[in-house]
Amino acid sequence: MLTAITRRNFLWTAAGVLATTRLVGAQTASLNTNPTPAGSTARTVVSVAHGERRRQNICDSLVAIEDQILPILQTRKSVVIKPNIVSPDNQLASTHVDALHGILDFLAPRFKGAVVIAESSAGYSTEGYDHFCYHDLISEHRPLPVTLVDLNEEGKYGVHSILDGNLHVVPVRLAARLLDPDAFVISSAILKTHNTVVGTLSIKNMALGAPLHSGRKETSRWNDKRLYHGGVRQTHIDIMMTAQKLQPFWGAAVIDGFEGMEGAGPTSGELVPSRLAVASTDFVAADRVALEVMGINPSWVAYLGYCSQAGLGEDDLARIEVRGPKLASVTRKYRMHPDIQRELRWMGPMNDIPEKLG
């Protein structure tokens, strides 16, 4: 059920959220649409498309895994495409309209239901829609019914619990459309380095895109996204905890690497002309392959390992079938964020807590 945001219903819902926290793992296991049986030799499929046209790369990457997508897509009533508009002004930092065109090119002959492009930007999603020409998608792809929604303005949510910077359990509001069992959710992400978690790809696009903030400038200010930024360890753990909540509803990850970002990502880095796209119905596997083509050590990205350990997907390249060019042939080593040494402190001992007792 979609719940409109009010102070009263948020507090009432928050009061009961702790009682359900222990169920998250069990719910994820029971709702996983692509479970891998214990001892199975089956391999997860990830596609890589490489070429000189962004839109074509995106579409081709999806066509290459059509056999993985259609059995799930055919059971859904709608498609929700979640772009990454981390900045309403900087195109390199945000999902390009041609990437969305490529997704819609794939969907048009295969799906006739409603398609919603929905973002909950840290700023105002509608500003990004205007600046990046997203409105052109509606007219070009008729009769496919495409609409644009600002999830913050829509204000409908489900409550989830994460850890804040003090390691206290706190409730957050996650966009309801990303928790809809009748929707096929597509993450339209970008190859980018990051200032906290090393790399930001399909999982991070979902986990930090789902939390809402107050949607209108004239309303009192609140921002549940801020609760995820209490420390480098906590952020990785909260991404995994939120991914557990969202994963049962995920359809496909599509990562646009036509022009990736290195250095001071996710907003102020420099362009890398990787000229590729990565796609999979397994978001963990998609991100693992994306890290490989960026030349990033996957052990540095804690949330990816945590998600794999939680059973949300496959992060072992030996168990991933890559459809497309050899990864070595399309790999370009991305320069890390200047704060990389501080980002990697999650690997060491946690010295800022009391000694163990008992």
Secondary structure, DSSP 8 states (H G I E B T S, - for coil): --EE--HHHHHHHHHHHHHHGGGHHHHHHHH-SS---TT----EEEEEEESS-HHHHHHHHHHTTHHHHHHHHTT-SEEEEE--BS-SS-GGGB--HHHHHHHHHHHTTT--SEEEEEE--SS-HHHHHHHTTTTHHHHHTTTS-EEEEEHHHH-EEEEEEEE-TTS-EEEEEEEGGGG-TTEEEEEEEEEEE-SSSSEE-HHHHHHTTSB-B--STTS---BGGGGG-S-HHHHHHHHHHHHHHHGGGEEEEEEEEEEEEESSTTTS-EEE---EEEEES-HHHHHHHHHHHTT--GGG-HHHHHHHHTTSS---GGGEEEESS-HHHH-------TTHHHHGGGGS---SS-----
